[in-house]
């Protein structure tokens, strides 16, 4: 078990740093996330309260170059002599291979910068991640956000945080055809707790984006996250079937959105018990309308069985618990470890 205390959060304006000088590398570290209440209603015009998990993050370094080079370590290296050569290959074959997400992210930020009158240049993109993959902690979107942000900054383009999230979403949804919503990319773009409310869309820099608030609790809130790598599955396996029955989900998604808005108000008021109650209610609604795979649900129930408020933080394979006292926290940790889960405890405001 890893126990980490995190005090404070990134400023959404300062999260992108200063404009890089010519020839300077740009680094970005983007955390995993857990959705606490409302997920997955953000994909249906609803709202989600979510927080970053700073100890688990993707790391990207972008350096200027003449061509395009992707380096994911471990021999995962591909390069093209010019950006045009890379683009031509993408047009012929699409985004393929282990770096398909990196390529998709580069494509959307290149298109966005070009549409604004900027001039994309050659880049070398080096990345690694310690976010557990395919367990619902948003490891893929962490990489997409990091690449879009770092590449834009290397070209001298400062992105609004919501536009950054929209471009990362476009990389996965439009370029790769993955069913996805706003929550992951927004909380990862802001790097702090957020209420993502997709019931109202604004337009920023020609891009439609959801309304975002950044609630801050008056004191730290302790969360327990657990996951089993052996229970991994693509988020698309869960979300794609839901998209096909969207018309039947209007009422429950509205209920989930209302719970998220209530939880955000309780978060600001420091009413952790009310946040926990909303988390529990959200789990029950979600299981009634869009149930998880049985083994994924069992992981959540193992924490709930010892009295902890708990839900799935994403599409399955992991659990986030909000114990209200130390005894319950210890019991939740023990219960998760007993079923073979890796466990992380951290504080967030």
Phi, psi and omega in degrees: 000139177248129178244123183225135174258129181238117182254124177082187183204167178291142169289130182298338176275320182280349183298337182263357175071201180260161178297131182289146174284164181301128177086356181274140174288153176241128179248143174222137175239119184237127188279159166296176179216159167233132171275127182267310184218135174107337182296135006256036186292344179299335178277000184229031180076021181258209184216151180219136169264122184220155180225151177281155175246085192301326181294340180251117188209158170262145182234129182230137172237129178243128177239145177291152179198177179278326182245211178234131182221129177248127182226102178261011181077168177061030179086359180278079186229127174222149181211156178226146187288334178217159174301324180297322178296318177297313180300318180299320180292321178297320179297326182281318191243348188080185178274118186229166174084184183294339181257022183299325178291320179297316180296318180296318179296318178297322181296316184288323179289327176296316179296318182295315180295319179296320181294336179267007178091004178278173181236103176298147180233178177291149181215151166250125181245118179246134183214157169206167182208146173245010176286125176302132185271149173058030176239016175084023179252012173067043177292322180292314181293331176300317178293317181298315179298315182298318181293312181301314182295312184293319179295314179302315180294324179294337177264008177079023183249118178266114183267138167301144184300324180287325176294319175305313179299318181296321179291321177296321176296318179298323180299316183279315187282311186273318182282323186249352177072027181266130177292123185206162180233191188281326194311303187304310187289328179289309181298326180285331177288321181278330179069029180202170177302139181220151163253113180263115183243103184272006177290338179231119179255138175250169175243123179231124180053037178078010183240133177283128183223154180280165174285135183229131170240157184239081181294139177237126179284148179288347176212165182292148177244127182268127181238151176242126177241133177227151179207155175237116181299328182288349180261014184295150176199153178296138177298333179296330179298327180273313189281325184300315177297326179297321181301328183285344178243029185304324182297333180274355187252006185301310183294309180295327178292325175295322178295317178298318179298318178297320177297322179295318179295320176298318181295323179295320177295320179293324179301312180294325181282352182077018180269080185295326179298322178290324175298316180297320179295319178294322178299315178297314181298321179297321178298316181294318179296315182297317180294334179284326186253333184213066188297148175285165170303147189304317182289330176291318178296324181297327178295317177296316183294335179295326176282321180293330183295339180258012174098004179273139169291131186207154178205178173273133181280351183204233185263003177124156181100354180213173182215145171237131181240146178237082179287146183263356177208167185295321181297318179291323177298313179298320180294320179295317178300313181297320181295319180291318178295329180293335179260015174086018180273146167278143189231138176231131175245131179210158178253144180214153174238000000 
